[in-house]
Amino acid sequence: MDMIRAAVIGTGFIGPAHVEALRRLGIEVVGIAGSRPERARPKAEALNIRKVYDHWQELVADPAVDVVHITTPNYLHYPMAKAAIAAGKHVVCEKPLAVNSQESAELLQLAQQAGVVHAVNYNIRFYPLCQEARARAARGDLGEVYIIRGSYLQDWLFYDTDWNWRLEPELGGSLRTVGDIGTHWLDLTSFITGLRVRAVFADFSTFIPVRKKPAKPIDTFAGKELKPEDYVEQAIHTEDYATVLLAYENGARGVMTVSQICAGRKNRLAFEIDGSKASLAWNSERPNELWIGHRGRPNEVLLKDPTLLTPQARDFAGYPGGHSEGFPDTFKQLYRAVYGYIRTGDRTAPPNFPTFADGHEEVLLCEAIERSAREGRWVEVER
C-alpha cells in the first residue's frame, strides 16, 4: 500500500493535533467529521481540509479512507471503532478505548479477527527520553524494579467555571481524572518497566462538587470568558483527584496521584522508578531531560541527543541534540510507527505502538480503581 489516506472524527482540541501530525508525515487527510457539519466547517477551513462529512458514518463508509482516527468524547469510541473495523478500516482511537471492559474486549477481538491495524493514542510513550527509559530498564540498568511513583497534574479545571464534556459521566464515563490522564501515567510506566499492575487501592475526592456549566458549547482549553448569566449550576459526580496505591506482579509497589485542579501545573506527567541498581526520573514539563540516580557515584542528567541515546530510543528522536522535542512530536512519532506498520503488511510482527490490547488493559485497570475507591479496599485487576 503506497498511498495511505486518513480521516479524523472529532474537531475539538485533540483532533487538529492528529491532523497536524499526519501532515508532517506526508499522510493525506481526506476529510473530517464533527458533531455537526456547521461546527466542523470552520475547523476544516482553518486546517485547509477540503471535505467535511455530514456525519461520522459517512466518513467511515468512504472508500477513499484507509485509516480512521477517533478523537471524540469517550462514549462514542466504541460504536465508531466497531463501525470502522466492520468497514475494514485501520483505527487509531483516543483513550480510553471504551467506557467499560466489555466494550474494549469486544473491540480488541473484532480488530484481531478483521486483521486491521489498531492503535490507542498513548502518545506520551513517544517522547525520546521515555523510549530511552524503557530501553535502559529492559537491558537491566535499574536492576530489579522496587518502586514506581509519580503524578499527572493539570490546572485546566481549577475554577468552578471551567467546563468540558469530560465532567459529564454520560459523555466521558464514570471516571474523569483517572480515565483522562491517569491512564496515560499507568500506560507509560508499565511500558517503561514491562510490569503489570496486580492490585490497586484508590482514594478519590471531588473538591468542586458544583460547577457552572456554560449554556452553550465551548472548546477544550478555549479560555472563554462568559458572563454570570451565561452559566447554569451543575452537580459533579466525577473525581477531581485520585491517589492510587499499586501492587505489581513482580512484587514492586507504586503510587500515582492525578488531578486537574493543581494551580500552575499545566500538563505535568512525572515518574520516578527506583530499582536495585539505579533510578530514573522524568517529567513532561522538562521532556528533554532524563534524571539517572545512583548511590555510589554522582547522579546524571541525560539531555536528549540522538548520538547519546540507545538505538531503540534514537529511532524516535527527530532532531539533533540541542533541538527540543515536545508534545506535537510524540503524535508524529506514534503515527510514524502505526503507518509504517500498515505499510509493511506483516501482521505477525509485534507492533511498536500501543494497540487495542493496551487500551483494554487500561480499561480493566480503571474498573479496578473505581471499585477500590467505592469499596475502600485493595482490589485485584480482573484479566
Beta strands, then each sheet from edge to edge (+ up, - down):
strand 1: 5-9
strand 2: 28-33
strand 3: 51-52
strand 4: 67-70
strand 5: 90-93
strand 6: 118-120
strand 7: 145-153
strand 8: 197-205
strand 9: 210-214
strand 10: 231-235
strand 11: 241-248
strand 12: 253-259
strand 13: 268-275
strand 14: 279-283
strand 15: 289-293
strand 16: 300-303
strand 17: 379-380
sheet 1: 3+ 2+ 1+ 4+ 5+ 6+
sheet 2: 16+ 15- 14+ 13- 7+ 12+ 11- 8+ 17-
sheet 3: 9+ 10-
end
